[in-house]
Amino acid sequence: MTTRAGSWSALLPLCLGFFMVMLDMSVVNIAVPSMVRDLGADLNAVIWVTSVFLLAYAIPMLSASRLGDRVGPKRVFVAGLVVFTGASLWCGLSGDVEMLIAARAVQGLGAALMTPQTTAFITHLFPPAERGPAVGAWGSVAGAAMITGPVLGGVLVDRLGWEWIFFVNVPIGLVALVLAVLLVPDWQPRNARRFDVPGMLLSGAGMFCLVFGVQNGQKYDWGTVGAGIGIFDIIATGVLLLGCFVWWQRVNRRAPLLPLRIFSNRTFSAGASSAVVIGFVMTSMPFLLVIYIQSVLGLSPTAAGLLIAPMALLSGTAAPFVGRMSDRMNPKYLVMFGMFALSAGLGVIALVITPASAPAMLIPGLLLCGLGVGFVFSPLSNVTISSVDRTLVGSASGIFNTARQVGGVLGSAAVGVLLQMQISASTVRRANEAALALPAEFRPRLVSAFADAAGGATPALPADLPPEIADQARHLVAHVIQNGLTDAVKISLLLPIGVLAFGLLVAAALRPSPVAADSGPRS
């Protein structure tokens, strides 16, 4: 039997490991402009640094949950910590973007091993009546990582270089590893079911094809990638493979990776769908904000992190209180309020941003976003996982966390391709407007320079321009890029706002599920 104090002690290393995962997700966004510059990579390649992590995080998570059921959550959690910490060191030592993408894939695998064990342990360590505060503490970790990530990332990028956003994981990981070995009980659920290898292969290949096609569509101009294979062929293959995965889960009676019967629970289905929405927004929102704050307003990584910090601070402060509230009232109203506040905050930001906006003008919208995030994570996790029978908690935890990461993968890919498309369209449109300030014979050359440049990149001006025209053209180029990026971010923000509107409808289906009292934590 684990005591109450022992339960909270065991939660500490679990939350520390989860904090490290969430920190790594938030800290990378602040380094995107520096990575583009220092690695000599284009925006699409750097987006893959995030997307490959999310893919490697999402795809194995259901299997990691099953592995925890089979060999024990503590052992899988510790293994994940070792993999994640070692991969973090590899990320920092990477000398080119290809090596960094490979290291991030391994890092995502470590995160996938850890995350479902944290939520499974909460249901084991805490009885239903005490679970709200524990889930609130777990949810506040996401807020704390959001606070620490941008600020710490900004300081590290400015002072030491982007590599140190990964090196910082090493000491945190070592501390978490020692505490996990000492404090976390070796709980054995003893659900020794088989692994669904065909399901793993179908889901992994399907997600990869879908994300690769969507994210690289702009790069290949939505045409042929090679060997007569087009982008839409790859996307269609991904959809087909995912369809086959669902079919296989339905007919596989022995050990399905995704037990479809769990979705007959209306609250769980609504909670998992809401998790997809939140994952989508929590990946796309910071990426767009960092692009605008650093590339348009010209703030340093440190200043950008400090500007975003109040949003994260409010989120982290609200989460524990909201977790307790979710035990006393219908959690769906908390989740719906959070989604509404988050969408309202993004709407305010989209309305106020201009190339010359004062950074302080973003703060009201950022605070609304922070309040929204604080109201979503804890009650959504609590009501979703608590709605299922205890025998399905391991699967439910894996599905819920996978749903959030799948949303993150889709958000990263979708907002990445939308932003690149809008940058290309906006800069060319702005270039046509700016070219009117030049003598007529030089106008087409400025416009074609932007049309030939990779989305958002500074175009190369013709070398034979007269000095006075070249100087004027350079000023126009800076003006076009700032206005084009601002236009693109404004339009791209509409995507997460629209997804949140859908999430509000889904969250309305959440219902507090009475869970039979159990005996509490067991050793």
TORDOTOR-640595 format. One line per 4 residues: number of its first residue (from 1); for each residue x, y, z of C-alpha. Coordinates in pm, whole numbers, plus 50000, padded with zeros to 5 digits. Layout:
// residues N
NUM = X,Y,Z ~ ... $
// end
This chain:
// residues 523
1 = 50000,50000,50000 ~ 50135,50344,49908 ~ 50073,50617,50166 ~ 49932,50959,50077 $
5 = 50274,51117,50130 ~ 50433,50841,49925 ~ 50189,50902,49642 ~ 50281,51270,49623 $
9 = 50652,51188,49647 ~ 50618,50943,49358 ~ 50434,51207,49154 ~ 50737,51439,49176 $
13 = 50972,51253,48935 ~ 50678,51168,48707 ~ 50591,51538,48679 ~ 50959,51626,48636 $
17 = 50986,51390,48340 ~ 50666,51529,48189 ~ 50798,51882,48253 ~ 51110,51799,48053 $
21 = 50899,51678,47759 ~ 50675,51986,47764 ~ 50976,52216,47812 ~ 51135,52071,47501 $
25 = 50820,52132,47300 ~ 50793,52497,47409 ~ 51161,52585,47403 ~ 51221,52484,47040 $
29 = 50976,52741,46901 ~ 51180,53031,47037 ~ 51488,52902,46852 ~ 51330,52859,46507 $
33 = 51468,53185,46354 ~ 51815,53109,46494 ~ 51809,52755,46356 ~ 51709,52880,46011 $
37 = 52003,53120,46017 ~ 52273,52909,46185 ~ 52200,52577,46013 ~ 52152,52735,45670 $
41 = 51816,52556,45646 ~ 51488,52674,45500 ~ 51172,52718,45706 ~ 51026,52385,45593 $
45 = 51331,52190,45713 ~ 51319,52356,46054 ~ 50947,52285,46081 ~ 51046,51919,46041 $
49 = 51257,51955,46357 ~ 50925,51998,46540 ~ 50712,51767,46326 ~ 50945,51466,46342 $
53 = 50953,51495,46721 ~ 50574,51503,46735 ~ 50544,51210,46494 ~ 50793,50999,46690 $
57 = 50610,51107,47007 ~ 50257,51026,46885 ~ 50298,50706,46683 ~ 50456,50474,46949 $
61 = 50252,50611,47241 ~ 49974,50351,47227 ~ 50236,50077,47215 ~ 50424,50243,47503 $
65 = 50104,50241,47706 ~ 50060,49869,47630 ~ 50425,49809,47720 ~ 50367,49976,48056 $
69 = 50073,49745,48121 ~ 50289,49447,48038 ~ 50627,49508,48206 ~ 50539,49782,48453 $
73 = 50498,50160,48406 ~ 50802,50245,48620 ~ 51038,50045,48402 ~ 50905,50197,48082 $
77 = 50917,50547,48231 ~ 51280,50504,48338 ~ 51373,50367,47995 ~ 51204,50668,47834 $
81 = 51400,50906,48057 ~ 51729,50746,47952 ~ 51641,50763,47580 ~ 51511,51121,47602 $
85 = 51812,51249,47798 ~ 52064,51081,47567 ~ 51884,51208,47256 ~ 51885,51561,47400 $
89 = 52263,51547,47417 ~ 52270,51423,47056 ~ 52043,51711,46945 ~ 52280,51967,47092 $
93 = 52579,51808,46922 ~ 52413,51799,46578 ~ 52602,51997,46316 ~ 52338,52008,46043 $
97 = 51962,52003,46017 ~ 51946,51643,45893 ~ 52132,51516,46200 ~ 51914,51730,46425 $
101 = 51596,51586,46270 ~ 51725,51231,46331 ~ 51811,51309,46693 ~ 51472,51470,46748 $
105 = 51303,51153,46624 ~ 51484,50950,46892 ~ 51397,51215,47148 ~ 51030,51184,47052 $
109 = 51048,50809,47110 ~ 51176,50870,47463 ~ 50889,51113,47525 ~ 50640,50854,47398 $
113 = 50771,50598,47646 ~ 50735,50838,47939 ~ 50410,51028,47894 ~ 50138,50759,47916 $
117 = 50301,50618,48228 ~ 50253,50951,48411 ~ 49875,50959,48367 ~ 49843,50584,48435 $
121 = 50035,50628,48761 ~ 49804,50912,48872 ~ 49503,50681,48851 ~ 49695,50416,49045 $
125 = 49843,50640,49315 ~ 49534,50851,49391 ~ 49174,50742,49458 ~ 48902,50922,49259 $
129 = 48819,51164,49542 ~ 49181,51287,49556 ~ 49260,51272,49187 ~ 49162,51630,49099 $
133 = 49451,51799,49285 ~ 49695,51542,49146 ~ 49576,51598,48791 ~ 49588,51972,48861 $
137 = 49951,51944,48966 ~ 50024,51739,48655 ~ 49845,51996,48438 ~ 50031,52285,48600 $
141 = 50354,52123,48479 ~ 50251,52215,48124 ~ 50202,52576,48235 ~ 50535,52580,48420 $
145 = 50709,52445,48109 ~ 50540,52715,47901 ~ 50679,52978,48138 ~ 51028,52834,48160 $
149 = 51059,52731,47796 ~ 51037,53067,47616 ~ 51234,53262,47880 ~ 51505,53003,47936 $
153 = 51519,52927,47565 ~ 51555,53295,47480 ~ 51841,53345,47725 ~ 52020,53029,47611 $
157 = 51983,53110,47240 ~ 52106,53468,47291 ~ 52398,53386,47520 ~ 52512,53036,47428 $
161 = 52341,52930,47104 ~ 52040,52718,47012 ~ 52227,52396,47097 ~ 52187,52472,47468 $
165 = 51808,52443,47457 ~ 51880,52069,47427 ~ 52183,52047,47656 ~ 51971,52186,47943 $
169 = 51767,51863,47940 ~ 52066,51657,48046 ~ 52092,51766,48413 ~ 51711,51772,48448 $
173 = 51691,51421,48305 ~ 51959,51288,48539 ~ 51782,51431,48847 ~ 51448,51288,48731 $
177 = 51612,50950,48671 ~ 51753,50928,49024 ~ 51424,51036,49182 ~ 51223,50792,48968 $
181 = 51441,50499,49073 ~ 51412,50594,49441 ~ 51053,50717,49477 ~ 50829,50558,49212 $
185 = 50683,50219,49311 ~ 50738,49925,49079 ~ 50366,49879,49013 ~ 50280,49578,48797 $
189 = 49935,49597,48632 ~ 50002,49245,48498 ~ 49802,49297,48182 ~ 50036,49084,47969 $
193 = 49856,49124,47638 ~ 50011,49080,47297 ~ 50146,49363,47088 ~ 49955,49461,46777 $
197 = 50246,49476,46532 ~ 50029,49519,46217 ~ 49843,49801,46392 ~ 50171,49971,46485 $
201 = 50299,49951,46126 ~ 49974,50070,45965 ~ 49925,50364,46203 ~ 50290,50471,46183 $
205 = 50314,50452,45804 ~ 49976,50621,45760 ~ 50059,50915,45986 ~ 50401,50961,45827 $
209 = 50261,50968,45472 ~ 49983,51208,45569 ~ 50212,51453,45749 ~ 50489,51429,45487 $
213 = 50242,51504,45208 ~ 50074,51796,45381 ~ 50392,51958,45512 ~ 50594,51921,45192 $
217 = 50316,52010,44948 ~ 50434,52369,44914 ~ 50797,52259,44873 ~ 50709,52041,44570 $
221 = 50445,52285,44442 ~ 50183,52015,44510 ~ 50325,51819,44217 ~ 50560,51525,44169 $
225 = 50808,51427,44441 ~ 50992,51170,44230 ~ 50951,50848,44031 ~ 50611,50967,43914 $
229 = 50478,50985,44272 ~ 50290,51303,44352 ~ 50212,51479,44679 ~ 49844,51387,44656 $
233 = 49941,51023,44595 ~ 50133,51028,44924 ~ 49847,51196,45114 ~ 49595,50947,44969 $
237 = 49824,50658,45070 ~ 49835,50793,45424 ~ 49457,50819,45443 ~ 49420,50467,45300 $
241 = 49667,50320,45549 ~ 49491,50490,45841 ~ 49162,50353,45712 ~ 49316,50005,45703 $
245 = 49439,50061,46059 ~ 49086,50135,46182 ~ 48955,49831,45994 ~ 49225,49611,46147 $
249 = 49142,49738,46496 ~ 48780,49638,46437 ~ 48855,49284,46319 ~ 49149,49212,46550 $
253 = 48984,49050,46851 ~ 49303,48934,47022 ~ 49501,49246,47119 ~ 49404,49559,46923 $
257 = 49636,49855,46963 ~ 49331,50081,46974 ~ 49039,49905,47149 ~ 48750,50065,46963 $
261 = 48500,49966,47232 ~ 48642,50239,47453 ~ 48495,50495,47213 ~ 48144,50379,47299 $
265 = 48201,50591,47610 ~ 48068,50930,47499 ~ 48276,51129,47745 ~ 48597,50953,47649 $
269 = 48529,51007,47278 ~ 48458,51376,47333 ~ 48765,51410,47558 ~ 48997,51244,47307 $
273 = 48861,51463,47026 ~ 48907,51772,47243 ~ 49265,51661,47309 ~ 49329,51660,46932 $
277 = 49200,52019,46918 ~ 49419,52134,47206 ~ 49725,51960,47065 ~ 49665,52130,46730 $
281 = 49639,52475,46887 ~ 49924,52434,47135 ~ 50163,52349,46851 ~ 50048,52602,46592 $
285 = 49998,52902,46822 ~ 50353,52940,46967 ~ 50510,52884,46626 ~ 50312,53170,46469 $
289 = 50373,53401,46764 ~ 50750,53348,46757 ~ 50770,53408,46381 ~ 50586,53741,46423 $
293 = 50761,53858,46741 ~ 51115,53784,46624 ~ 51101,53814,46246 ~ 50863,54112,46222 $
297 = 50901,54305,46547 ~ 51271,54220,46563 ~ 51277,54116,46929 ~ 51567,53903,47049 $
301 = 51493,53547,47166 ~ 51522,53662,47528 ~ 51283,53954,47478 ~ 51043,53726,47289 $
305 = 51047,53478,47575 ~ 50979,53751,47831 ~ 50688,53881,47623 ~ 50528,53534,47611 $
309 = 50603,53458,47978 ~ 50291,53629,48129 ~ 50069,53400,47918 ~ 50246,53094,48051 $
313 = 50254,53230,48407 ~ 49878,53277,48413 ~ 49828,52930,48268 ~ 50051,52765,48527 $
317 = 49891,52960,48812 ~ 49535,52874,48709 ~ 49587,52501,48641 ~ 49605,52372,49005 $
321 = 49293,52568,49109 ~ 49105,52454,48801 ~ 49206,52094,48876 ~ 49037,52121,49217 $
325 = 48733,52289,49065 ~ 48693,51996,48825 ~ 48611,51774,49125 ~ 48330,52006,49235 $
329 = 48153,52106,48914 ~ 48084,51976,48566 ~ 48430,51985,48399 ~ 48283,52048,48055 $
333 = 48206,52409,48146 ~ 48568,52463,48252 ~ 48696,52311,47927 ~ 48450,52511,47715 $
337 = 48541,52835,47892 ~ 48910,52758,47837 ~ 48862,52699,47466 ~ 48654,53016,47432 $
341 = 48916,53225,47616 ~ 49195,53074,47406 ~ 49015,53148,47078 ~ 48928,53501,47197 $
345 = 49293,53564,47285 ~ 49409,53451,46941 ~ 49142,53670,46783 ~ 49263,53975,46977 $
349 = 49621,53908,46868 ~ 49518,53870,46504 ~ 49336,54204,46521 ~ 49617,54409,46678 $
353 = 49930,54287,46500 ~ 50087,54516,46242 ~ 50449,54549,46128 ~ 50489,54841,46370 $
357 = 50280,54718,46668 ~ 50422,54785,47013 ~ 50496,54449,47180 ~ 50279,54550,47477 $
361 = 49973,54547,47250 ~ 49995,54167,47240 ~ 49973,54124,47618 ~ 49589,54132,47657 $
365 = 49551,53863,47392 ~ 49836,53658,47538 ~ 49681,53672,47886 ~ 49348,53550,47748 $
369 = 49533,53263,47581 ~ 49710,53177,47906 ~ 49384,53177,48099 ~ 49231,52949,47837 $
373 = 49516,52699,47850 ~ 49499,52693,48231 ~ 49129,52605,48217 ~ 49162,52324,47964 $
377 = 49443,52084,48054 ~ 49355,51966,48406 ~ 48975,51923,48377 ~ 49000,51768,48031 $
381 = 49252,51508,48148 ~ 49057,51440,48466 ~ 48712,51393,48313 ~ 48841,51189,48017 $
385 = 49058,50936,48203 ~ 48819,50909,48500 ~ 48529,50822,48271 ~ 48663,50476,48183 $
389 = 48669,50153,48379 ~ 48987,50099,48580 ~ 49084,49801,48364 ~ 49100,50033,48061 $
393 = 49297,50314,48227 ~ 49626,50215,48060 ~ 49470,50211,47714 ~ 49270,50527,47787 $
397 = 49582,50712,47900 ~ 49772,50608,47589 ~ 49486,50703,47356 ~ 49429,51039,47526 $
401 = 49794,51139,47512 ~ 49825,51006,47157 ~ 49523,51213,47053 ~ 49687,51528,47185 $
405 = 50010,51454,47004 ~ 49832,51363,46680 ~ 49668,51704,46705 ~ 50012,51853,46753 $
409 = 50148,51675,46445 ~ 49855,51794,46234 ~ 49883,52146,46376 ~ 50254,52169,46300 $
413 = 50209,52040,45944 ~ 49894,52237,45864 ~ 50005,52573,45999 ~ 50349,52524,45846 $
417 = 50214,52474,45495 ~ 49950,52747,45536 ~ 50210,52996,45661 ~ 50448,52918,45374 $
421 = 50168,52955,45118 ~ 50055,53283,45271 ~ 50410,53419,45291 ~ 50463,53350,44921 $
425 = 50131,53507,44823 ~ 50154,53803,45063 ~ 50511,53902,44979 ~ 50444,53897,44605 $
429 = 50129,54106,44654 ~ 50314,54351,44878 ~ 50604,54360,44631 ~ 50366,54465,44354 $
433 = 50240,54747,44575 ~ 50590,54856,44685 ~ 50728,54844,44330 ~ 50509,55142,44239 $
437 = 50761,55359,44426 ~ 51033,55265,44173 ~ 51074,55392,43820 ~ 50863,55182,43582 $
441 = 51157,54999,43422 ~ 51273,54857,43759 ~ 50935,54744,43895 ~ 50921,54398,43730 $
445 = 51269,54316,43857 ~ 51170,54376,44221 ~ 50854,54169,44185 ~ 51034,53880,44013 $
449 = 51301,53880,44286 ~ 51032,53807,44545 ~ 50859,53553,44322 ~ 51187,53361,44282 $
453 = 51278,53369,44654 ~ 51183,53080,44885 ~ 50885,53177,45097 ~ 50982,53455,45335 $
457 = 51352,53457,45238 ~ 51519,53788,45159 ~ 51534,53809,44778 ~ 51858,53871,44590 $
461 = 51835,54202,44410 ~ 51988,54236,44062 ~ 52353,54338,44086 ~ 52332,54592,43802 $
465 = 52083,54828,43969 ~ 52199,55191,43984 ~ 52323,55280,44337 ~ 52033,55513,44419 $
469 = 51777,55259,44294 ~ 51950,54972,44480 ~ 51937,55166,44807 ~ 51568,55241,44760 $
473 = 51500,54878,44664 ~ 51667,54750,44983 ~ 51436,54963,45196 ~ 51137,54839,44996 $
477 = 51250,54477,45042 ~ 51253,54515,45423 ~ 50910,54681,45408 ~ 50767,54403,45189 $
481 = 50901,54123,45409 ~ 50764,54275,45730 ~ 50422,54340,45579 ~ 50411,54004,45403 $
485 = 50501,53809,45718 ~ 50243,54003,45920 ~ 49971,53934,45664 ~ 50064,53566,45658 $
489 = 50058,53531,46038 ~ 49722,53712,46060 ~ 49560,53473,45814 ~ 49730,53165,45961 $
493 = 49595,53250,46309 ~ 49246,53194,46172 ~ 49323,52822,46143 ~ 49366,52750,46518 $
497 = 49072,52982,46592 ~ 48852,52777,46360 ~ 48975,52450,46512 ~ 48889,52582,46860 $
501 = 48536,52667,46742 ~ 48497,52301,46645 ~ 48647,52201,46981 ~ 48381,52399,47167 $
505 = 48110,52190,47002 ~ 48292,51867,47084 ~ 48354,51966,47448 ~ 47982,52025,47495 $
509 = 47941,51644,47484 ~ 48159,51589,47793 ~ 47975,51446,48093 ~ 48106,51390,48447 $
513 = 48111,51014,48487 ~ 48047,50863,48831 ~ 48336,50632,48908 ~ 48299,50370,49171 $
517 = 48515,50432,49473 ~ 48815,50207,49484 ~ 49062,50123,49751 ~ 49305,50388,49643 $
521 = 49667,50333,49557 ~ 49815,49991,49561 ~ 50174,49887,49570 $
// end
